[in-house]
């Protein structure tokens, strides 16, 4: 009788353990997918003015954003258009990471349009960054003016430290120099470069550098060089880091985060027409007036593993302790 009670108790505990394990896996996946829907960072700039609901500016903004990515002729990931007149004129820029295909780029920007207008409901100027695209709009000229815009500036870094730091830093410096040379050699459709370098026997460094293609080669070079010079201040000794501004950005990681790309054909002269292994990432930002928010997206991989391991170990120990009286009972029967 006692053996049957112990067996039933053990079965019940095992069933409870299985249920807890399933709930843990489901909740972890839900957490990951939900947080992927948010921006890495965004900024609502009150310093550039506000608009009221259903005003002319608001209507022009909605019209512009609803048609921003409708041009199917654009397959190089850069959209820049304007709509309206005088004080109610709205300018918008959409930039995708250079390895994104057209469908993924448009999907990323479409999600950005929905989210950014919700987060910044009445600011005339706003910007938001997903991992692979940026959306920006303003009542001032923000493209084609040969001006490097470095505000807001966002820093993100991987909290894990790099190993063999002198070698890592030397290889990172070489990689960034190579990326800048390739990016500034781009044309008016795309100024993007992605590459990797072997840092140690067991680790590569992957990097990306990109400018909005309306910048000249010199302006792009100045923007990217400025970001590289920020690495010691924001991300020194870390296994990954990013510096984001409206005009350009750099990123490096010890895992691949881009796809091979094919070169785009040079645009014809008339083409210059106006128109969201992972680890936690810490963030910092530097901007002017307005509200800036940098989301801390954590895709849990190591944490659930540890929790599950501890849970399994605890249950096993408990079950072994439960079985000891069973053996005593058998020997006494």
C-alpha positions as CSV (number, residue, x, y, z in Angstrom):
1,X,0.0,0.0,0.0
2,X,2.8,2.4,0.9
3,X,4.7,1.5,-2.3
4,X,1.6,2.4,-4.4
5,X,1.2,5.7,-2.6
6,X,4.8,6.6,-3.2
7,X,4.5,5.6,-6.9
8,X,1.4,7.7,-7.3
9,X,3.1,10.6,-5.6
10,X,6.2,10.3,-7.9
11,X,4.0,10.2,-11.0
12,X,2.1,13.3,-9.8
13,X,5.4,15.2,-9.2
14,X,6.6,14.1,-12.7
15,X,3.4,15.4,-14.3
16,X,3.7,18.7,-12.5
17,X,7.3,19.0,-13.5
18,X,6.4,18.4,-17.2
19,X,3.7,21.1,-17.0
20,X,6.0,23.6,-15.5
21,X,8.6,22.9,-18.1
22,X,6.1,23.4,-20.9
23,X,4.9,26.7,-19.4
24,X,8.5,27.9,-19.1
25,X,9.2,27.2,-22.7
26,X,6.0,28.8,-23.9
27,X,6.4,31.9,-21.8
28,X,10.0,32.3,-22.9
29,X,9.1,32.2,-26.6
30,X,6.2,34.6,-26.1
31,X,8.6,37.0,-24.3
32,X,11.1,36.9,-27.2
33,X,8.6,37.4,-30.0
34,X,6.8,40.2,-28.2
35,X,10.0,42.2,-27.6
36,X,11.1,41.8,-31.2
37,X,8.2,44.1,-32.1
38,X,9.8,47.1,-30.5
39,X,12.4,49.6,-31.8
40,X,15.9,49.3,-30.7
41,X,15.6,53.0,-30.1
42,X,13.4,55.9,-31.0
43,X,13.2,59.7,-30.5
44,X,10.3,62.1,-30.5
45,X,11.7,65.6,-30.9
46,X,9.6,68.3,-29.2
47,X,12.2,70.9,-30.1
48,X,11.1,70.9,-33.8
49,X,7.5,71.6,-33.0
50,X,4.2,69.7,-32.5
51,X,1.1,69.3,-34.6
52,X,-2.5,68.8,-33.6
53,X,-4.7,65.9,-34.7
54,X,-6.4,66.3,-38.1
55,X,-4.4,69.4,-38.9
56,X,-3.0,69.9,-42.4
57,X,0.4,68.7,-41.2
58,X,-1.1,65.6,-39.7
59,X,-2.9,64.8,-42.9
60,X,0.2,65.4,-45.0
61,X,2.2,63.1,-42.7
62,X,-0.3,60.3,-43.0
63,X,-0.5,60.7,-46.8
64,X,3.3,60.7,-47.1
65,X,3.9,57.7,-44.8
66,X,1.1,55.7,-46.5
67,X,2.8,56.1,-49.9
68,X,6.4,56.1,-48.8
69,X,7.2,52.5,-49.7
70,X,4.6,52.1,-52.5
71,X,7.2,52.7,-55.2
72,X,8.1,49.2,-56.3
73,X,10.9,50.5,-58.6
74,X,13.0,51.1,-55.5
75,X,14.8,47.9,-54.7
76,X,17.9,49.3,-53.0
77,X,16.4,50.1,-49.5
78,X,16.4,53.9,-49.6
79,X,13.2,55.9,-49.7
80,X,13.2,59.7,-49.5
81,X,10.0,61.7,-50.3
82,X,8.3,64.9,-49.4
83,X,4.6,66.0,-49.3
84,X,2.9,69.3,-48.7
85,X,3.8,73.0,-48.9
86,X,5.5,75.6,-46.8
87,X,5.1,75.1,-43.0
88,X,3.0,72.0,-43.6
89,X,5.6,70.2,-45.8
90,X,6.7,66.9,-44.4
91,X,9.9,65.1,-45.4
92,X,10.5,61.4,-44.7
93,X,13.4,59.0,-45.1
94,X,13.4,55.2,-44.9
95,X,16.7,53.3,-44.9
96,X,17.1,49.5,-44.8
97,X,20.3,47.6,-44.0
98,X,21.9,46.9,-47.3
99,X,21.5,43.1,-47.3
100,X,17.7,43.2,-46.9
101,X,15.6,42.1,-49.9
102,X,12.8,44.4,-51.1
103,X,10.0,42.6,-49.3
104,X,11.8,42.4,-45.9
105,X,12.8,46.1,-46.3
106,X,9.2,47.2,-47.0
107,X,7.9,45.1,-44.1
108,X,10.4,46.6,-41.7
109,X,9.5,50.1,-42.7
110,X,5.8,49.5,-42.7
111,X,6.1,48.3,-39.1
112,X,8.2,51.4,-38.3
113,X,5.5,53.7,-39.7
114,X,2.8,52.1,-37.5
115,X,4.9,52.1,-34.4
116,X,6.6,55.5,-34.7
117,X,3.4,57.4,-35.2
118,X,2.0,55.7,-32.1
119,X,5.0,56.5,-29.9
120,X,5.3,60.1,-31.2
121,X,1.7,61.0,-31.7
122,X,2.1,64.8,-32.2
123,X,5.8,65.6,-32.8
124,X,6.7,66.9,-36.2
125,X,10.1,65.2,-36.1
126,X,10.7,61.6,-35.0
127,X,13.0,58.8,-35.7
128,X,13.0,55.1,-34.9
129,X,15.5,52.2,-35.4
130,X,14.8,48.5,-35.8
131,X,17.7,46.1,-36.1
132,X,17.5,46.3,-39.9
133,X,15.9,49.6,-40.8
134,X,15.4,53.2,-39.8
135,X,12.4,55.5,-40.4
136,X,12.6,59.3,-40.0
137,X,10.3,62.2,-40.7
138,X,10.5,66.0,-40.1
139,X,9.1,69.4,-41.1
140,X,12.7,70.4,-42.1
141,X,14.9,69.2,-44.9
142,X,16.5,65.9,-43.9
143,X,17.9,64.6,-47.2
144,X,19.8,65.9,-50.2
145,X,21.1,68.9,-48.2
146,X,24.7,67.6,-47.9
147,X,24.6,67.8,-44.2
148,X,25.7,65.1,-41.7
149,X,23.0,64.9,-39.0
150,X,24.5,63.4,-35.8
151,X,21.6,63.9,-33.4
152,X,20.2,62.0,-31.8
153,X,23.2,59.7,-31.3
154,X,22.5,56.2,-29.8
155,X,25.1,53.8,-28.3
156,X,24.3,50.1,-27.8
157,X,26.8,47.5,-26.6
158,X,26.9,43.9,-25.7
159,X,27.6,43.4,-22.0
160,X,30.0,40.5,-22.5
161,X,33.7,41.3,-22.6
162,X,35.9,40.4,-25.6
163,X,38.7,38.0,-25.0
164,X,42.4,38.7,-26.0
165,X,41.5,42.4,-26.0
166,X,44.6,43.8,-27.8
167,X,44.2,41.4,-30.7
168,X,40.4,42.0,-30.7
169,X,40.8,45.8,-30.9
170,X,43.4,45.6,-33.6
171,X,41.3,43.4,-35.8
172,X,38.2,45.5,-35.1
173,X,40.1,48.7,-36.1
174,X,41.2,47.0,-39.3
175,X,37.7,45.7,-40.1
176,X,36.1,49.2,-39.6
177,X,38.7,50.8,-41.8
178,X,37.9,48.3,-44.5
179,X,34.1,48.8,-44.1
180,X,34.4,52.6,-44.4
181,X,36.4,52.3,-47.6
182,X,33.8,50.1,-49.1
183,X,30.8,52.1,-47.9
184,X,32.0,55.5,-49.2
185,X,32.7,53.9,-52.6
186,X,28.9,53.4,-53.0
187,X,26.6,55.3,-55.2
188,X,23.5,57.5,-54.8
189,X,21.4,54.4,-54.2
190,X,23.4,52.6,-51.5
191,X,26.4,53.3,-49.4
192,X,26.7,50.1,-47.4
193,X,29.4,47.6,-46.5
194,X,29.5,44.3,-44.6
195,X,32.4,42.0,-43.9
196,X,34.1,39.9,-41.3
197,X,37.6,39.3,-40.0
198,X,39.1,36.4,-38.1
199,X,40.1,37.7,-34.7
200,X,41.2,34.5,-33.0
201,X,41.3,30.8,-33.7
202,X,37.8,30.5,-32.4
203,X,36.2,33.9,-33.0
204,X,35.3,36.1,-35.9
205,X,34.2,39.8,-35.8
206,X,31.3,40.7,-38.1
207,X,30.7,44.4,-39.0
208,X,28.5,46.7,-41.0
209,X,28.8,50.3,-42.0
210,X,26.2,52.3,-43.8
211,X,25.3,55.9,-44.7
212,X,22.2,57.4,-46.2
213,X,23.2,57.5,-49.9
214,X,22.3,61.2,-50.3
215,X,25.6,61.9,-48.5
216,X,28.7,62.5,-50.6
217,X,31.6,60.1,-50.2
218,X,33.4,62.7,-48.0
219,X,30.4,63.3,-45.8
220,X,29.9,59.6,-45.4
221,X,33.5,59.1,-44.5
222,X,33.3,61.9,-41.9
223,X,30.1,60.4,-40.4
224,X,31.5,56.8,-40.1
225,X,34.9,57.9,-38.9
226,X,33.2,59.9,-36.2
227,X,31.3,56.8,-35.1
228,X,34.4,54.6,-35.0
229,X,36.1,57.2,-32.8
230,X,33.2,56.8,-30.4
231,X,33.8,53.0,-29.9
232,X,36.3,53.4,-27.1
233,X,33.9,55.7,-25.2
234,X,30.8,53.6,-25.6
235,X,31.8,50.0,-26.3
236,X,35.5,49.5,-25.4
237,X,36.3,45.9,-24.7
238,X,32.8,44.6,-25.5
239,X,32.0,41.8,-27.9
240,X,29.5,43.9,-29.8
241,X,28.5,47.5,-30.3
242,X,26.6,50.0,-32.4
243,X,26.6,53.8,-32.9
244,X,23.5,55.1,-34.6
245,X,22.7,58.5,-35.9
246,X,20.2,59.6,-38.6
247,X,23.0,59.9,-41.3
248,X,25.0,56.8,-40.7
249,X,25.6,53.9,-38.4
250,X,28.2,51.2,-37.6
251,X,27.7,47.8,-35.9
252,X,30.0,44.9,-35.0
253,X,29.3,41.6,-33.3
254,X,31.0,38.2,-32.8
255,X,28.2,36.5,-34.6
256,X,26.8,37.0,-38.2
257,X,23.9,39.4,-38.4
258,X,23.8,40.1,-42.2
259,X,23.4,38.2,-45.4
260,X,25.6,38.3,-48.6
261,X,24.5,41.0,-51.0
262,X,24.6,41.5,-54.7
263,X,25.8,44.8,-56.2
264,X,23.2,47.2,-57.4
265,X,23.6,48.7,-60.9
266,X,24.7,52.3,-61.0
267,X,21.6,54.6,-61.3
268,X,21.0,56.6,-64.4
269,X,21.6,60.4,-64.1
270,X,17.9,61.1,-63.9
271,X,17.4,58.9,-60.9
272,X,18.1,61.6,-58.4
273,X,14.5,62.6,-58.2
274,X,12.8,63.9,-55.0
275,X,10.3,61.8,-53.8
276,X,12.0,45.0,-36.3
277,X,23.0,34.0,-30.1
278,X,21.6,36.9,-29.0
279,X,22.6,38.6,-25.8
280,X,21.3,41.5,-23.8
281,X,22.3,44.9,-25.1
282,X,22.9,47.9,-22.9
283,X,22.2,51.3,-24.3
284,X,23.0,55.0,-24.0
285,X,22.0,58.0,-26.0
286,X,23.0,61.5,-26.7
287,X,20.4,63.9,-28.2
288,X,18.9,67.3,-28.1
289,X,15.4,68.2,-26.9
290,X,12.6,65.7,-27.0
291,X,12.0,62.2,-25.7
292,X,14.4,59.5,-26.5
293,X,13.8,55.9,-25.6
294,X,16.2,53.0,-26.2
295,X,14.6,49.6,-25.8
296,X,16.6,46.9,-24.1
297,X,15.7,43.8,-26.1
298,X,16.7,40.6,-24.5
299,X,16.2,37.3,-26.3
300,X,16.6,34.8,-23.6
301,X,18.7,31.8,-24.5
302,X,21.1,31.2,-21.6
303,X,18.7,32.1,-18.8
304,X,16.0,29.5,-19.6
305,X,18.7,26.8,-20.0
306,X,20.0,27.6,-16.5
307,X,16.4,27.6,-15.1
308,X,15.5,24.3,-16.7
309,X,18.8,22.7,-15.5
310,X,18.2,23.8,-12.0
311,X,14.6,22.7,-12.1
312,X,15.5,19.3,-13.5
313,X,18.2,18.9,-10.9
314,X,15.9,19.8,-8.0
315,X,13.2,17.4,-9.1
316,X,15.7,14.6,-9.6
317,X,17.2,15.1,-6.1
318,X,13.7,15.2,-4.6
319,X,12.7,12.0,-6.4
320,X,15.8,10.2,-5.2
321,X,15.0,11.3,-1.6
322,X,11.5,10.1,-2.0
323,X,12.6,6.7,-3.2
324,X,14.7,6.0,-0.1
325,X,11.8,5.3,2.2
326,X,10.4,3.0,-0.5
327,X,13.5,0.8,-0.3
328,X,13.3,0.7,3.5
329,X,9.7,-0.3,3.3
330,X,10.5,-3.2,0.9
331,X,13.3,-4.5,3.1
332,X,11.0,-4.5,6.2
333,X,8.0,-6.2,4.4
